[in-house]
């Protein structure tokens, strides 16, 4: 069997199984391709070079077994491979942290945040860092800054440590453990935060793939704003005078606007539209 035929047949299985795709892929074919190429040890962007490759019976069986695991466990593919990619950068991942997928990564990569930064900006905080992906991307994008990566979950920080070391950034990215901004040290020019923001009704309806992730990193209370309320109360004391907060809220914009009707924010454009991530200046905070 050729590789492309194997991928297409397994994609049909994934689709028929009713899996949810949202942790690096958006459809069954891409997911089957990712898993098959990973299983064969091939680059994930190399299908065109290998699609006509004839697979051995053992290779086909190995790929099928991996697809069986994806279907039976309903775990995100990234947990099965131990790796996820964000803005072309590879990150180590396991079930101690949510799979990296923040839209803030796009804003770092396309320099959308840069105009809001003071040229003298030197301190960045990645709050709720999870596996450390945003902290790593920030350190890569802004070579002159020092980054603190903060999370309440010591298990997630263990994964973040793997990624900081993987990208040789231990001298510029410091890992901190603590509850929200109470764990921060000093003032920052930029705070990045992809917090737990999923409201309770949405949490109850999440597909199994999301329920495989740490609930602590997802659940935001009845309206999704529990963590964010405390964050906005504490943020002024954690930001320098010209500092800014970049906050991801996913699909919770109506809840955010209901909770903070008088707060002046800037909605940032991402591939998912202009209601997933917002920016608020230190000056605009109460």
Order of alpha helices (4+ residues) and beta strands (2+ residues): alpha-alpha-alpha-alpha-alpha-beta-beta-alpha-beta-alpha-beta-alpha-beta-beta-alpha-alpha-alpha-beta-alpha-beta-beta
